[in-house]
Amino acid sequence: MVQKPRMVFAEADAPGGIVSKSGKRITAKVIIPDGERGYGDRESLAAMTGDTVARVSTDSAAGDKAYESALEQYDQDSDLRLKKIANTSALSKTPAIKMFYESATDTWDINWLDEDQLSGVVTPRSKKLTDAQTGYMWQQYQDAQLAKKIQKDE
């Protein structure tokens, strides 16, 4: 029986190090894949991740941080991590929330997508709110923004 190769990967931040097509330096994530047909072991994945981040980053300690991060990530559930990356890609193309008024019922319909952190499954959620509930939520939002501004100014 032929077994499918186990694919592992490591994600690491490259602070201020990746040069975009326009020539700007941007902070981004570096993803290093490895499988059983490659080296496939924990130490080589961590070494490849550390070397890659050290080469593209301007931060001298970024390679060491990426190496340590890759060692930790090797033991995590890679299927769940792949699912979360796919969800991030799909969710980036979808509006975070949709809200519209339904005059027949005099309510606001709110629709959003919710990701379960344990399983990585994305579930559509919805809620109906009256005008009073919507106004209360808006007031809470404004109060929170004002509190952030006051805290930032102090």
DAKAFEN-V980075 format. One record per run of one state. SS is the DSSP state (A for helix, B for strand, O for the rest). FROM is the first residue (numbers start at 1). TO is the last residue. If there is no record, write none. Layout:
{{SS/FROM/TO} {SS/FROM/TO}}
This chain:
{{O/1/6} {B/7/19} {O/20/24} {B/25/35} {O/36/41} {A/42/56} {O/57/61} {A/62/74} {O/75/77} {A/78/92} {O/93/96} {B/97/102} {O/103/106} {B/107/115} {O/116/121} {B/122/129} {O/130/130} {A/131/153} {O/154/154}}
